[in-house]
């Protein structure tokens, strides 16, 4: 079961999380808890101890709006840059026209993700343990406007400042960038549960994990990039290190909420779970392939990508026939490709239509306050769980105006 291991990656590809809007800090169950909140695997014991759970899942997601390719082809076919160079006396308005065309294409692109995951969970006492392996792949093509400063200088020169040297076509630095990131992970989640005052269970857990990231970053001029024949990947292989996730959860009882918090009424019905999670507690970065002594403005920019710590708060409310949950990122997260910042507020719910069949739905909203936030604005999600005779079959889908994704998972309990 996949999850948000690297801040900004947000593939949303494990079936439960995708179906419920990306939530999981307080609502993850069994094996999918490892990468949402390690503490929750200990909240999900079976009817008998010492049980084994096996699961596997795979999914895909893509940005299906391909306007970027049309925009790029229109730009190249228009010869707007060459036409500017042929003008005998170009004006600042001519330069502004070229600048605006390039500016409008900035950050347009295409992205696809895929994930495969395998889990083995041992539900025993006094601890619950989950072994998992995961592989996430992201491929992305993005138009980057790198010429704002150059156009400001050019327009200033045409208005009486320093004259520009050389043709505009020779001086353009804007590029189309191909990024490939391959994340492989092996982790072991260990969690335990204790009971404190008011008979409230609390759980804490941690996941030490070995992470390998291989990356490729190729850049080519927007004047010459061919969408039908992109450059080959050149993948780095030098990032392999340990990291750790931490989680804490508490189930609040009716007596605690009534006597200590002074609450009353229907809000006391059912169960409330509150969670805090810290993922990737050892922040670091990695660098895609870059030849030694290569220029950062060349075809292999080799820009370092952040692997940030991610902190989340989550709450889940369980009733007899349904549950509702909410997660919020506690800080804005830097995205290591070119999509800006993310800070997600996620809502989800599950309706227990039958003991063996559940319906799920949710929504995620990016609340990052930045002019270049990620394309993930608002995403609607849905899915189901069917679990006959120890088997579990899960499926989910997500969609918004520019993205679509789906995932399936299979599991078995011994």
FENCOR-V16557 format. One line per field, one symbol per residue. ss: DSSP state (2 for helix, 1 for strand, 0 for the rest). phi: phi as a letter, one per 20 degrees, with the letter a starting at -180 (. if undefined). burial: 1 if it has 9 or more other C-alpha atoms within 8 Angstrom, else 0. A space follows every 10 residues. Layout:
ss: ???
phi: ???
burial: ???
This chain:
ss: 0000000000 0000222220 0000000002 2222200222 2220000000 1111111111 1110002222 2222222202 2222220000 0222222222 2222200011 1111111111 1110001111 1111111111 1111000222 2222222200 0000000222 2000111111 1111111111 1111112221 1111111111 1111111111 1000000000 0000000011 1111111111 1102222220 0000022200 1111111110 0001111000 0000000000 0001111001 1111111100 0111111110 0011000000 1101111111 1111001111 1111110000 0000000111 1111110000 1111111110 0011111111 1110
phi: .eaefdgnfl fldegffffd mnfrfdcfcl fffgddbgff feecfffcfl ddcdbbbbab bbeeedffff fffffffflf fffffeffcf dfffffffgf ffffegmfac bbcbbcbccc ddeccecdcc dbcbcdcccb ccededdgff ffffffffeo efffdnffgf efdfcddddc ccddbcbcec bbccddgmle fcccbbcfbd dccdccbdcb gffcfdfebf fffcefcddb aebbdcbbcb eeefffffee dmebnffefm cdddccccdl fdfbbccfgb ggmfffeefc flffdedefc dcdbcccddf dabcbbcbfe bfdfeedcdn ecbedccbbc defbgdbcdc babccedfeb fcffffecce carbccceln ecccbbbcbb fccbbbbcbc bbde
burial: 1111111111 1111111111 1111111111 1111111111 1110100010 1111111111 1110010110 1100110001 1101100001 0101110110 1110111111 1111111111 1111001111 1111111111 1111101100 1011111100 0000000100 0001111111 1111111111 1110000001 1111111111 1111111111 1100100000 0001110010 0011111111 1111011100 0010000101 1111111111 1010111111 0001000001 1100111111 1111111110 0111111111 0111110011 1111111111 1100001111 1111111100 0011001111 1111111000 1111111111 0011111111 1110
